[in-house]
Amino acid sequence: MSRLNKIDHIINTETKAISQCASQMAKWGVGGRKRLLHVARERAANEVQMYLPGMV
């Protein structure tokens, strides 16, 4: 019985970890953190372009 409880605990722990990873990856996807970072990079490149033409 204790072996079953241990296996059940391991499965629950790993399921929770996988769920957290999947949630984090979803935030990085389209419309999430990844998109925000790309927009910020593009905005910074455009600002540099105004001051240093031909740089980017």
PDB file of N, CA, C and O in Angstrom, chain B, residues numbered from 101:
ATOM      1  N   MET B 101       0.822  -1.194   0.000  1.00  0.00           N
ATOM      2  CA  MET B 101       0.000   0.000   0.000  1.00  0.00           C
ATOM      3  C   MET B 101       0.864   1.255   0.000  1.00  0.00           C
ATOM      4  O   MET B 101       0.554   2.220  -0.699  1.00  0.00           O
ATOM      5  N   SER B 102       1.937   1.253   0.771  1.00  0.00           N
ATOM      6  CA  SER B 102       2.791   2.442   0.815  1.00  0.00           C
ATOM      7  C   SER B 102       3.467   2.670  -0.532  1.00  0.00           C
ATOM      8  O   SER B 102       3.748   3.804  -0.919  1.00  0.00           O
ATOM      9  N   ARG B 103       3.722   1.574  -1.232  1.00  0.00           N
ATOM     10  CA  ARG B 103       4.325   1.691  -2.570  1.00  0.00           C
ATOM     11  C   ARG B 103       3.358   2.398  -3.526  1.00  0.00           C
ATOM     12  O   ARG B 103       3.769   3.247  -4.318  1.00  0.00           O
ATOM     13  N   LEU B 104       2.074   2.043  -3.446  1.00  0.00           N
ATOM     14  CA  LEU B 104       1.063   2.697  -4.280  1.00  0.00           C
ATOM     15  C   LEU B 104       0.933   4.177  -3.931  1.00  0.00           C
ATOM     16  O   LEU B 104       0.793   5.017  -4.819  1.00  0.00           O
ATOM     17  N   ASN B 105       0.980   4.493  -2.648  1.00  0.00           N
ATOM     18  CA  ASN B 105       0.905   5.891  -2.226  1.00  0.00           C
ATOM     19  C   ASN B 105       2.100   6.682  -2.745  1.00  0.00           C
ATOM     20  O   ASN B 105       1.958   7.829  -3.170  1.00  0.00           O
ATOM     21  N   LYS B 106       3.272   6.067  -2.708  1.00  0.00           N
ATOM     22  CA  LYS B 106       4.482   6.734  -3.188  1.00  0.00           C
ATOM     23  C   LYS B 106       4.387   7.001  -4.693  1.00  0.00           C
ATOM     24  O   LYS B 106       4.706   8.095  -5.157  1.00  0.00           O
ATOM     25  N   ILE B 107       3.947   5.994  -5.448  1.00  0.00           N
ATOM     26  CA  ILE B 107       3.790   6.152  -6.897  1.00  0.00           C
ATOM     27  C   ILE B 107       2.742   7.224  -7.198  1.00  0.00           C
ATOM     28  O   ILE B 107       2.931   8.053  -8.088  1.00  0.00           O
ATOM     29  N   ASP B 108       1.642   7.201  -6.454  1.00  0.00           N
ATOM     30  CA  ASP B 108       0.587   8.199  -6.637  1.00  0.00           C
ATOM     31  C   ASP B 108       1.123   9.604  -6.360  1.00  0.00           C
ATOM     32  O   ASP B 108       0.812  10.545  -7.090  1.00  0.00           O
ATOM     33  N   HIS B 109       1.915   9.741  -5.319  1.00  0.00           N
ATOM     34  CA  HIS B 109       2.514  11.039  -4.976  1.00  0.00           C
ATOM     35  C   HIS B 109       3.451  11.516  -6.088  1.00  0.00           C
ATOM     36  O   HIS B 109       3.418  12.686  -6.468  1.00  0.00           O
ATOM     37  N   ILE B 110       4.279  10.620  -6.604  1.00  0.00           N
ATOM     38  CA  ILE B 110       5.212  10.972  -7.688  1.00  0.00           C
ATOM     39  C   ILE B 110       4.437  11.415  -8.928  1.00  0.00           C
ATOM     40  O   ILE B 110       4.783  12.415  -9.557  1.00  0.00           O
ATOM     41  N   ILE B 111       3.400  10.677  -9.272  1.00  0.00           N
ATOM     42  CA  ILE B 111       2.591  11.027 -10.451  1.00  0.00           C
ATOM     43  C   ILE B 111       1.937  12.395 -10.262  1.00  0.00           C
ATOM     44  O   ILE B 111       1.943  13.215 -11.180  1.00  0.00           O
ATOM     45  N   ASN B 112       1.380  12.645  -9.089  1.00  0.00           N
ATOM     46  CA  ASN B 112       0.741  13.940  -8.830  1.00  0.00           C
ATOM     47  C   ASN B 112       1.749  15.083  -8.886  1.00  0.00           C
ATOM     48  O   ASN B 112       1.453  16.148  -9.427  1.00  0.00           O
ATOM     49  N   THR B 113       2.933  14.865  -8.331  1.00  0.00           N
ATOM     50  CA  THR B 113       3.975  15.893  -8.335  1.00  0.00           C
ATOM     51  C   THR B 113       4.430  16.202  -9.752  1.00  0.00           C
ATOM     52  O   THR B 113       4.550  17.367 -10.131  1.00  0.00           O
ATOM     53  N   GLU B 114       4.682  15.160 -10.533  1.00  0.00           N
ATOM     54  CA  GLU B 114       5.135  15.367 -11.913  1.00  0.00           C
ATOM     55  C   GLU B 114       4.034  15.978 -12.772  1.00  0.00           C
ATOM     56  O   GLU B 114       4.318  16.792 -13.650  1.00  0.00           O
ATOM     57  N   THR B 115       2.798  15.601 -12.532  1.00  0.00           N
ATOM     58  CA  THR B 115       1.676  16.186 -13.275  1.00  0.00           C
ATOM     59  C   THR B 115       1.593  17.679 -13.011  1.00  0.00           C
ATOM     60  O   THR B 115       1.371  18.465 -13.932  1.00  0.00           O
ATOM     61  N   LYS B 116       1.771  18.069 -11.760  1.00  0.00           N
ATOM     62  CA  LYS B 116       1.733  19.485 -11.405  1.00  0.00           C
ATOM     63  C   LYS B 116       2.889  20.236 -12.068  1.00  0.00           C
ATOM     64  O   LYS B 116       2.696  21.339 -12.578  1.00  0.00           O
ATOM     65  N   ALA B 117       4.082  19.649 -12.066  1.00  0.00           N
ATOM     66  CA  ALA B 117       5.250  20.283 -12.688  1.00  0.00           C
ATOM     67  C   ALA B 117       5.045  20.443 -14.192  1.00  0.00           C
ATOM     68  O   ALA B 117       5.364  21.488 -14.759  1.00  0.00           O
ATOM     69  N   ILE B 118       4.516  19.413 -14.830  1.00  0.00           N
ATOM     70  CA  ILE B 118       4.263  19.474 -16.275  1.00  0.00           C
ATOM     71  C   ILE B 118       3.216  20.541 -16.584  1.00  0.00           C
ATOM     72  O   ILE B 118       3.347  21.278 -17.561  1.00  0.00           O
ATOM     73  N   SER B 119       2.192  20.622 -15.765  1.00  0.00           N
ATOM     74  CA  SER B 119       1.141  21.616 -15.963  1.00  0.00           C
ATOM     75  C   SER B 119       1.701  23.030 -15.840  1.00  0.00           C
ATOM     76  O   SER B 119       1.344  23.911 -16.622  1.00  0.00           O
ATOM     77  N   GLN B 120       2.579  23.248 -14.860  1.00  0.00           N
ATOM     78  CA  GLN B 120       3.193  24.565 -14.687  1.00  0.00           C
ATOM     79  C   GLN B 120       4.077  24.912 -15.879  1.00  0.00           C
ATOM     80  O   GLN B 120       4.075  26.053 -16.342  1.00  0.00           O
ATOM     81  N   CYS B 121       4.825  23.943 -16.374  1.00  0.00           N
ATOM     82  CA  CYS B 121       5.673  24.177 -17.552  1.00  0.00           C
ATOM     83  C   CYS B 121       4.821  24.509 -18.775  1.00  0.00           C
ATOM     84  O   CYS B 121       5.142  25.428 -19.528  1.00  0.00           O
ATOM     85  N   ALA B 122       3.748  23.769 -18.967  1.00  0.00           N
ATOM     86  CA  ALA B 122       2.866  24.015 -20.111  1.00  0.00           C
ATOM     87  C   ALA B 122       2.243  25.399 -20.018  1.00  0.00           C
ATOM     88  O   ALA B 122       2.110  26.096 -21.025  1.00  0.00           O
ATOM     89  N   SER B 123       1.867  25.791 -18.824  1.00  0.00           N
ATOM     90  CA  SER B 123       1.287  27.121 -18.626  1.00  0.00           C
ATOM     91  C   SER B 123       2.308  28.204 -18.949  1.00  0.00           C
ATOM     92  O   SER B 123       1.984  29.193 -19.607  1.00  0.00           O
ATOM     93  N   GLN B 124       3.539  28.017 -18.487  1.00  0.00           N
ATOM     94  CA  GLN B 124       4.603  28.990 -18.766  1.00  0.00           C
ATOM     95  C   GLN B 124       4.873  29.072 -20.263  1.00  0.00           C
ATOM     96  O   GLN B 124       5.035  30.167 -20.802  1.00  0.00           O
ATOM     97  N   MET B 125       4.924  27.934 -20.937  1.00  0.00           N
ATOM     98  CA  MET B 125       5.170  27.927 -22.379  1.00  0.00           C
ATOM     99  C   MET B 125       4.030  28.613 -23.128  1.00  0.00           C
ATOM    100  O   MET B 125       4.262  29.288 -24.131  1.00  0.00           O
ATOM    101  N   ALA B 126       2.806  28.443 -22.646  1.00  0.00           N
ATOM    102  CA  ALA B 126       1.663  29.101 -23.289  1.00  0.00           C
ATOM    103  C   ALA B 126       1.791  30.613 -23.181  1.00  0.00           C
ATOM    104  O   ALA B 126       1.428  31.339 -24.106  1.00  0.00           O
ATOM    105  N   LYS B 127       2.306  31.088 -22.052  1.00  0.00           N
ATOM    106  CA  LYS B 127       2.499  32.532 -21.873  1.00  0.00           C
ATOM    107  C   LYS B 127       3.572  33.062 -22.809  1.00  0.00           C
ATOM    108  O   LYS B 127       3.525  34.228 -23.202  1.00  0.00           O
ATOM    109  N   TRP B 128       4.537  32.228 -23.172  1.00  0.00           N
ATOM    110  CA  TRP B 128       5.612  32.650 -24.073  1.00  0.00           C
ATOM    111  C   TRP B 128       5.163  32.634 -25.525  1.00  0.00           C
ATOM    112  O   TRP B 128       5.807  33.246 -26.377  1.00  0.00           O
ATOM    113  N   GLY B 129       4.081  31.951 -25.814  1.00  0.00           N
ATOM    114  CA  GLY B 129       3.635  31.786 -27.195  1.00  0.00           C
ATOM    115  C   GLY B 129       3.079  33.065 -27.798  1.00  0.00           C
ATOM    116  O   GLY B 129       3.273  34.156 -27.262  1.00  0.00           O
ATOM    117  N   VAL B 130       2.391  32.917 -28.914  1.00  0.00           N
ATOM    118  CA  VAL B 130       1.826  34.053 -29.638  1.00  0.00           C
ATOM    119  C   VAL B 130       0.918  34.845 -28.705  1.00  0.00           C
ATOM    120  O   VAL B 130       0.047  34.286 -28.039  1.00  0.00           O
ATOM    121  N   GLY B 131       1.134  36.141 -28.672  1.00  0.00           N
ATOM    122  CA  GLY B 131       0.319  37.002 -27.831  1.00  0.00           C
ATOM    123  C   GLY B 131       0.805  37.064 -26.397  1.00  0.00           C
ATOM    124  O   GLY B 131       0.263  37.823 -25.594  1.00  0.00           O
ATOM    125  N   GLY B 132       1.801  36.290 -26.065  1.00  0.00           N
ATOM    126  CA  GLY B 132       2.319  36.272 -24.707  1.00  0.00           C
ATOM    127  C   GLY B 132       3.630  37.018 -24.590  1.00  0.00           C
ATOM    128  O   GLY B 132       3.866  38.006 -25.285  1.00  0.00           O
ATOM    129  N   ARG B 133       4.465  36.538 -23.713  1.00  0.00           N
ATOM    130  CA  ARG B 133       5.747  37.177 -23.419  1.00  0.00           C
ATOM    131  C   ARG B 133       6.633  37.258 -24.659  1.00  0.00           C
ATOM    132  O   ARG B 133       7.297  38.271 -24.881  1.00  0.00           O
ATOM    133  N   LYS B 134       6.647  36.211 -25.458  1.00  0.00           N
ATOM    134  CA  LYS B 134       7.479  36.185 -26.661  1.00  0.00           C
ATOM    135  C   LYS B 134       7.104  37.336 -27.588  1.00  0.00           C
ATOM    136  O   LYS B 134       7.977  38.031 -28.106  1.00  0.00           O
ATOM    137  N   ARG B 135       5.826  37.532 -27.794  1.00  0.00           N
ATOM    138  CA  ARG B 135       5.357  38.609 -28.677  1.00  0.00           C
ATOM    139  C   ARG B 135       5.745  39.969 -28.110  1.00  0.00           C
ATOM    140  O   ARG B 135       6.176  40.849 -28.855  1.00  0.00           O
ATOM    141  N   LEU B 136       5.597  40.151 -26.799  1.00  0.00           N
ATOM    142  CA  LEU B 136       5.976  41.419 -26.173  1.00  0.00           C
ATOM    143  C   LEU B 136       7.461  41.709 -26.361  1.00  0.00           C
ATOM    144  O   LEU B 136       7.845  42.847 -26.631  1.00  0.00           O
ATOM    145  N   LEU B 137       8.293  40.684 -26.218  1.00  0.00           N
ATOM    146  CA  LEU B 137       9.735  40.868 -26.388  1.00  0.00           C
ATOM    147  C   LEU B 137      10.080  41.249 -27.819  1.00  0.00           C
ATOM    148  O   LEU B 137      10.926  42.115 -28.046  1.00  0.00           O
ATOM    149  N   HIS B 138       9.429  40.608 -28.786  1.00  0.00           N
ATOM    150  CA  HIS B 138       9.700  40.926 -30.190  1.00  0.00           C
ATOM    151  C   HIS B 138       9.241  42.342 -30.540  1.00  0.00           C
ATOM    152  O   HIS B 138       9.910  43.044 -31.298  1.00  0.00           O
ATOM    153  N   VAL B 139       8.111  42.756 -29.994  1.00  0.00           N
ATOM    154  CA  VAL B 139       7.616  44.116 -30.231  1.00  0.00           C
ATOM    155  C   VAL B 139       8.579  45.129 -29.622  1.00  0.00           C
ATOM    156  O   VAL B 139       8.878  46.148 -30.244  1.00  0.00           O
ATOM    157  N   ALA B 140       9.068  44.858 -28.409  1.00  0.00           N
ATOM    158  CA  ALA B 140      10.017  45.768 -27.762  1.00  0.00           C
ATOM    159  C   ALA B 140      11.311  45.856 -28.565  1.00  0.00           C
ATOM    160  O   ALA B 140      11.874  46.941 -28.711  1.00  0.00           O
ATOM    161  N   ARG B 141      11.786  44.732 -29.084  1.00  0.00           N
ATOM    162  CA  ARG B 141      13.005  44.718 -29.894  1.00  0.00           C
ATOM    163  C   ARG B 141      12.806  45.542 -31.164  1.00  0.00           C
ATOM    164  O   ARG B 141      13.668  46.331 -31.551  1.00  0.00           O
ATOM    165  N   GLU B 142      11.660  45.346 -31.800  1.00  0.00           N
ATOM    166  CA  GLU B 142      11.354  46.070 -33.032  1.00  0.00           C
ATOM    167  C   GLU B 142      11.265  47.575 -32.774  1.00  0.00           C
ATOM    168  O   GLU B 142      11.771  48.375 -33.561  1.00  0.00           O
ATOM    169  N   ARG B 143      10.626  47.953 -31.680  1.00  0.00           N
ATOM    170  CA  ARG B 143      10.492  49.362 -31.318  1.00  0.00           C
ATOM    171  C   ARG B 143      11.867  49.987 -31.063  1.00  0.00           C
ATOM    172  O   ARG B 143      12.143  51.096 -31.521  1.00  0.00           O
ATOM    173  N   ALA B 144      12.721  49.274 -30.335  1.00  0.00           N
ATOM    174  CA  ALA B 144      14.071  49.778 -30.058  1.00  0.00           C
ATOM    175  C   ALA B 144      14.867  49.913 -31.352  1.00  0.00           C
ATOM    176  O   ALA B 144      15.592  50.892 -31.529  1.00  0.00           O
ATOM    177  N   ALA B 145      14.744  48.951 -32.251  1.00  0.00           N
ATOM    178  CA  ALA B 145      15.456  49.011 -33.530  1.00  0.00           C
ATOM    179  C   ALA B 145      14.981  50.202 -34.353  1.00  0.00           C
ATOM    180  O   ALA B 145      15.789  50.866 -35.003  1.00  0.00           O
ATOM    181  N   ASN B 146      13.684  50.477 -34.331  1.00  0.00           N
ATOM    182  CA  ASN B 146      13.152  51.624 -35.070  1.00  0.00           C
ATOM    183  C   ASN B 146      13.657  52.942 -34.493  1.00  0.00           C
ATOM    184  O   ASN B 146      13.934  53.878 -35.244  1.00  0.00           O
ATOM    185  N   GLU B 147      13.779  53.026 -33.170  1.00  0.00           N
ATOM    186  CA  GLU B 147      14.300  54.241 -32.542  1.00  0.00           C
ATOM    187  C   GLU B 147      15.763  54.452 -32.905  1.00  0.00           C
ATOM    188  O   GLU B 147      16.181  55.578 -33.177  1.00  0.00           O
ATOM    189  N   VAL B 148      16.538  53.384 -32.909  1.00  0.00           N
ATOM    190  CA  VAL B 148      17.954  53.488 -33.280  1.00  0.00           C
ATOM    191  C   VAL B 148      18.068  53.896 -34.743  1.00  0.00           C
ATOM    192  O   VAL B 148      18.952  54.670 -35.108  1.00  0.00           O
ATOM    193  N   GLN B 149      17.183  53.381 -35.570  1.00  0.00           N
ATOM    194  CA  GLN B 149      17.196  53.679 -37.004  1.00  0.00           C
ATOM    195  C   GLN B 149      17.038  55.184 -37.251  1.00  0.00           C
ATOM    196  O   GLN B 149      17.633  55.724 -38.184  1.00  0.00           O
ATOM    197  N   MET B 150      16.243  55.858 -36.421  1.00  0.00           N
ATOM    198  CA  MET B 150      16.041  57.298 -36.593  1.00  0.00           C
ATOM    199  C   MET B 150      17.343  58.065 -36.361  1.00  0.00           C
ATOM    200  O   MET B 150      17.633  59.035 -37.061  1.00  0.00           O
ATOM    201  N   TYR B 151      18.121  57.624 -35.373  1.00  0.00           N
ATOM    202  CA  TYR B 151      19.348  58.342 -35.014  1.00  0.00           C
ATOM    203  C   TYR B 151      20.556  57.878 -35.818  1.00  0.00           C
ATOM    204  O   TYR B 151      21.473  58.660 -36.070  1.00  0.00           O
ATOM    205  N   LEU B 152      20.562  56.621 -36.217  1.00  0.00           N
ATOM    206  CA  LEU B 152      21.687  56.061 -36.963  1.00  0.00           C
ATOM    207  C   LEU B 152      21.165  55.348 -38.209  1.00  0.00           C
ATOM    208  O   LEU B 152      21.057  54.121 -38.213  1.00  0.00           O
ATOM    209  N   PRO B 153      20.842  56.089 -39.259  1.00  0.00           N
ATOM    210  CA  PRO B 153      20.298  55.453 -40.463  1.00  0.00           C
ATOM    211  C   PRO B 153      21.251  54.395 -41.025  1.00  0.00           C
ATOM    212  O   PRO B 153      22.467  54.585 -41.032  1.00  0.00           O
ATOM    213  N   GLY B 154      20.699  53.306 -41.484  1.00  0.00           N
ATOM    214  CA  GLY B 154      21.495  52.228 -42.062  1.00  0.00           C
ATOM    215  C   GLY B 154      22.120  51.303 -41.035  1.00  0.00           C
ATOM    216  O   GLY B 154      22.834  50.370 -41.401  1.00  0.00           O
ATOM    217  N   MET B 155      21.869  51.542 -39.764  1.00  0.00           N
ATOM    218  CA  MET B 155      22.472  50.730 -38.698  1.00  0.00           C
ATOM    219  C   MET B 155      21.775  49.372 -38.584  1.00  0.00           C
ATOM    220  O   MET B 155      22.433  48.358 -38.352  1.00  0.00           O
ATOM    221  N   VAL B 156      20.474  49.347 -38.744  1.00  0.00           N
ATOM    222  CA  VAL B 156      19.722  48.099 -38.552  1.00  0.00           C
ATOM    223  C   VAL B 156      19.296  47.554 -39.880  1.00  0.00           C
ATOM    224  O   VAL B 156      18.650  46.508 -39.940  1.00  0.00           O
TER     225      VAL B 156
END
